[in-house]
Amino acid sequence: MENSEILLHQLFQTVRIITKGLNKKLEPHGIYGSEWSIITTLKEKGSMTQGALASYLNIEPPAVSKSLVRLEQKGLIMRIPGADKREKKVTLSQEAVDQCFIWKEIVGHHRNAILNNLSEEKQKELTMLLKTIFQNAQQYEK
């Protein structure tokens, strides 16, 4: 196996196990990691359209749509009219805002546990390497 193949396989496996672990921690609190990504984005960025959310999170629109339906059913988001009659903005409900502290704490504990043995310097180095891979992937897609 080539080094590049080993690297990308390890990257995929790492993302999968992180996602699985986060889902396991969040599930008793009624949400999943994919939903947390949307919630935290809306909390930080404010209301946005479904398309803008998909673009910002780099997630396929149908996957975002599916998560938004679940979040709406749980009463954690609302869709409000935008500037254009056809446009709806997604915003957090008060219930989601109230729960964010608990979810953020769970995510923080999970993050600290999986990064436990990496120094700040190693974390910064890894972040830079992953950003380079991400940018290369974006360029390749164009």
Order of alpha helices (4+ residues) and beta strands (2+ residues): alpha-alpha-beta-alpha-alpha-beta-beta-alpha-alpha
